[in-house]
Amino acid sequence: MDRKVYRRIRIAVAVGVFSLTAFCFIAGNERMARLLSLQPGPVLVRLVTNFTLSGLFLTAGFFATAFLFGRYFCATLCPLGAMQDAADSFRR
């Protein structure tokens, strides 16, 4: 596939993840809050404060994904990274 196709797919996934995260904040119900707890920050806090096996596996999965995919993990699956990329593209 062409580079432009990969870029469009990455942007579509980033918009989807960011929209889902924003919807979870806006909806404010318990089911949506569970989705937010799967983000890397809350998982790492859970692992440090209350060690659980699921927290360990999720943290290891996040680190492995970030190691394998580099900045694409932060630019696509992390809402903050998606916002930073969007702000950078507006600046250009």
PyRosetta script that sets phi, psi and omega in degrees:
from pyrosetta import init, pose_from_sequence

init()
pose = pose_from_sequence("MDRKVYRRIRIAVAVGVFSLTAFCFIAGNERMARLLSLQPGPVLVRLVTNFTLSGLFLTAGFFATAFLFGRYFCATLCPLGAMQDAADSFRR")
pose.set_psi(1, 157.7)
pose.set_omega(1, -179.3)
pose.set_phi(2, -77.2)
pose.set_psi(2, 156.8)
pose.set_omega(2, 178.9)
pose.set_phi(3, -61.2)
pose.set_psi(3, -35.3)
pose.set_omega(3, -179.8)
pose.set_phi(4, -66.2)
pose.set_psi(4, -34.3)
pose.set_omega(4, 178.5)
pose.set_phi(5, -66.9)
pose.set_psi(5, -44.6)
pose.set_omega(5, 177.4)
pose.set_phi(6, -60.7)
pose.set_psi(6, -40.4)
pose.set_omega(6, -179.5)
pose.set_phi(7, -64.9)
pose.set_psi(7, -42.3)
pose.set_omega(7, 178.7)
pose.set_phi(8, -64.7)
pose.set_psi(8, -40.0)
pose.set_omega(8, 177.5)
pose.set_phi(9, -64.1)
pose.set_psi(9, -44.3)
pose.set_omega(9, -180.0)
pose.set_phi(10, -62.0)
pose.set_psi(10, -41.8)
pose.set_omega(10, 179.4)
pose.set_phi(11, -67.0)
pose.set_psi(11, -40.4)
pose.set_omega(11, 179.1)
pose.set_phi(12, -64.0)
pose.set_psi(12, -42.1)
pose.set_omega(12, 177.9)
pose.set_phi(13, -65.8)
pose.set_psi(13, -42.0)
pose.set_omega(13, 179.4)
pose.set_phi(14, -62.7)
pose.set_psi(14, -41.9)
pose.set_omega(14, 178.2)
pose.set_phi(15, -65.1)
pose.set_psi(15, -40.0)
pose.set_omega(15, 178.3)
pose.set_phi(16, -63.5)
pose.set_psi(16, -46.7)
pose.set_omega(16, 179.3)
pose.set_phi(17, -64.6)
pose.set_psi(17, -43.0)
pose.set_omega(17, 179.8)
pose.set_phi(18, -64.9)
pose.set_psi(18, -41.9)
pose.set_omega(18, 179.3)
pose.set_phi(19, -64.3)
pose.set_psi(19, -41.8)
pose.set_omega(19, 177.9)
pose.set_phi(20, -62.6)
pose.set_psi(20, -42.3)
pose.set_omega(20, 178.7)
pose.set_phi(21, -65.3)
pose.set_psi(21, -43.8)
pose.set_omega(21, 178.3)
pose.set_phi(22, -63.5)
pose.set_psi(22, -40.8)
pose.set_omega(22, 177.9)
pose.set_phi(23, -63.2)
pose.set_psi(23, -38.8)
pose.set_omega(23, 178.3)
pose.set_phi(24, -62.2)
pose.set_psi(24, -39.8)
pose.set_omega(24, 177.7)
pose.set_phi(25, -67.3)
pose.set_psi(25, -42.5)
pose.set_omega(25, -176.4)
pose.set_phi(26, -71.7)
pose.set_psi(26, -42.0)
pose.set_omega(26, -176.8)
pose.set_phi(27, -63.5)
pose.set_psi(27, -45.6)
pose.set_omega(27, 174.5)
pose.set_phi(28, 68.4)
pose.set_psi(28, 17.4)
pose.set_omega(28, 176.3)
pose.set_phi(29, -96.4)
pose.set_psi(29, 170.1)
pose.set_omega(29, -172.3)
pose.set_phi(30, -66.9)
pose.set_psi(30, -37.8)
pose.set_omega(30, -178.9)
pose.set_phi(31, -63.8)
pose.set_psi(31, -40.4)
pose.set_omega(31, 178.6)
pose.set_phi(32, -71.0)
pose.set_psi(32, -31.5)
pose.set_omega(32, 178.5)
pose.set_phi(33, -65.4)
pose.set_psi(33, -29.0)
pose.set_omega(33, 177.0)
pose.set_phi(34, -65.3)
pose.set_psi(34, -36.1)
pose.set_omega(34, 177.1)
pose.set_phi(35, -64.5)
pose.set_psi(35, -39.3)
pose.set_omega(35, 179.0)
pose.set_phi(36, -65.9)
pose.set_psi(36, -28.6)
pose.set_omega(36, -179.0)
pose.set_phi(37, -72.2)
pose.set_psi(37, -7.2)
pose.set_omega(37, 177.8)
pose.set_phi(38, -91.7)
pose.set_psi(38, 1.1)
pose.set_omega(38, 175.4)
pose.set_phi(39, -71.0)
pose.set_psi(39, 154.6)
pose.set_omega(39, -175.8)
pose.set_phi(40, -57.6)
pose.set_psi(40, -38.6)
pose.set_omega(40, -177.9)
pose.set_phi(41, -62.3)
pose.set_psi(41, -55.7)
pose.set_omega(41, 178.7)
pose.set_phi(42, -61.4)
pose.set_psi(42, -34.2)
pose.set_omega(42, 178.8)
pose.set_phi(43, -65.6)
pose.set_psi(43, -42.1)
pose.set_omega(43, 179.8)
pose.set_phi(44, -66.9)
pose.set_psi(44, -39.9)
pose.set_omega(44, 176.9)
pose.set_phi(45, -63.0)
pose.set_psi(45, -43.0)
pose.set_omega(45, 177.7)
pose.set_phi(46, -61.6)
pose.set_psi(46, -38.8)
pose.set_omega(46, -179.7)
pose.set_phi(47, -66.2)
pose.set_psi(47, -40.4)
pose.set_omega(47, -177.7)
pose.set_phi(48, -74.7)
pose.set_psi(48, -43.0)
pose.set_omega(48, -174.9)
pose.set_phi(49, -82.1)
pose.set_psi(49, -36.2)
pose.set_omega(49, -177.1)
pose.set_phi(50, -142.1)
pose.set_psi(50, 92.2)
pose.set_omega(50, -173.3)
pose.set_phi(51, -61.1)
pose.set_psi(51, 123.6)
pose.set_omega(51, 174.1)
pose.set_phi(52, -132.2)
pose.set_psi(52, 153.1)
pose.set_omega(52, 179.8)
pose.set_phi(53, -66.9)
pose.set_psi(53, -37.8)
pose.set_omega(53, 178.4)
pose.set_phi(54, -65.9)
pose.set_psi(54, -38.2)
pose.set_omega(54, 176.2)
pose.set_phi(55, -63.0)
pose.set_psi(55, -39.1)
pose.set_omega(55, 178.2)
pose.set_phi(56, -63.9)
pose.set_psi(56, -44.4)
pose.set_omega(56, -179.8)
pose.set_phi(57, -66.9)
pose.set_psi(57, -40.6)
pose.set_omega(57, 178.1)
pose.set_phi(58, -65.0)
pose.set_psi(58, -42.5)
pose.set_omega(58, 178.8)
pose.set_phi(59, -64.0)
pose.set_psi(59, -43.8)
pose.set_omega(59, 177.7)
pose.set_phi(60, -62.5)
pose.set_psi(60, -38.1)
pose.set_omega(60, 177.7)
pose.set_phi(61, -65.3)
pose.set_psi(61, -40.7)
pose.set_omega(61, 177.9)
pose.set_phi(62, -64.4)
pose.set_psi(62, -44.5)
pose.set_omega(62, 179.7)
pose.set_phi(63, -64.7)
pose.set_psi(63, -40.0)
pose.set_omega(63, 178.9)
pose.set_phi(64, -65.3)
pose.set_psi(64, -42.9)
pose.set_omega(64, 178.7)
pose.set_phi(65, -63.9)
pose.set_psi(65, -43.9)
pose.set_omega(65, 179.0)
pose.set_phi(66, -64.7)
pose.set_psi(66, -37.9)
pose.set_omega(66, 178.8)
pose.set_phi(67, -67.2)
pose.set_psi(67, -41.7)
pose.set_omega(67, -177.5)
pose.set_phi(68, -73.9)
pose.set_psi(68, -38.7)
pose.set_omega(68, -173.1)
pose.set_phi(69, -106.7)
pose.set_psi(69, -5.1)
pose.set_omega(69, 174.6)
pose.set_phi(70, 59.4)
pose.set_psi(70, -132.8)
pose.set_omega(70, -174.3)
pose.set_phi(71, -68.2)
pose.set_psi(71, -17.4)
pose.set_omega(71, 177.7)
pose.set_phi(72, -65.7)
pose.set_psi(72, -30.1)
pose.set_omega(72, 175.6)
pose.set_phi(73, -63.8)
pose.set_psi(73, -48.7)
pose.set_omega(73, -177.6)
pose.set_phi(74, -71.1)
pose.set_psi(74, -31.9)
pose.set_omega(74, -177.8)
pose.set_phi(75, -82.5)
pose.set_psi(75, -16.7)
pose.set_omega(75, -175.1)
pose.set_phi(76, -115.2)
pose.set_psi(76, -51.0)
pose.set_omega(76, -173.7)
pose.set_phi(77, -92.2)
pose.set_psi(77, -10.0)
pose.set_omega(77, 179.9)
pose.set_phi(78, -106.3)
pose.set_psi(78, 121.8)
pose.set_omega(78, -178.3)
pose.set_phi(79, -60.6)
pose.set_psi(79, -36.3)
pose.set_omega(79, 178.8)
pose.set_phi(80, -66.3)
pose.set_psi(80, -41.3)
pose.set_omega(80, 177.0)
pose.set_phi(81, -64.6)
pose.set_psi(81, -37.1)
pose.set_omega(81, 177.0)
pose.set_phi(82, -64.5)
pose.set_psi(82, -40.2)
pose.set_omega(82, 177.7)
pose.set_phi(83, -65.5)
pose.set_psi(83, -39.0)
pose.set_omega(83, 178.7)
pose.set_phi(84, -64.4)
pose.set_psi(84, -42.1)
pose.set_omega(84, 177.5)
pose.set_phi(85, -65.0)
pose.set_psi(85, -39.5)
pose.set_omega(85, 178.9)
pose.set_phi(86, -65.6)
pose.set_psi(86, -42.6)
pose.set_omega(86, 178.3)
pose.set_phi(87, -64.3)
pose.set_psi(87, -38.0)
pose.set_omega(87, 178.9)
pose.set_phi(88, -66.6)
pose.set_psi(88, -37.9)
pose.set_omega(88, 179.9)
pose.set_phi(89, -71.0)
pose.set_psi(89, -31.4)
pose.set_omega(89, 176.2)
pose.set_phi(90, -70.3)
pose.set_psi(90, -33.1)
pose.set_omega(90, -178.9)
pose.set_phi(91, -66.4)
pose.set_psi(91, -33.9)
pose.set_omega(91, -179.8)
pose.set_phi(92, -72.8)
pose.dump_pdb("model.pdb")
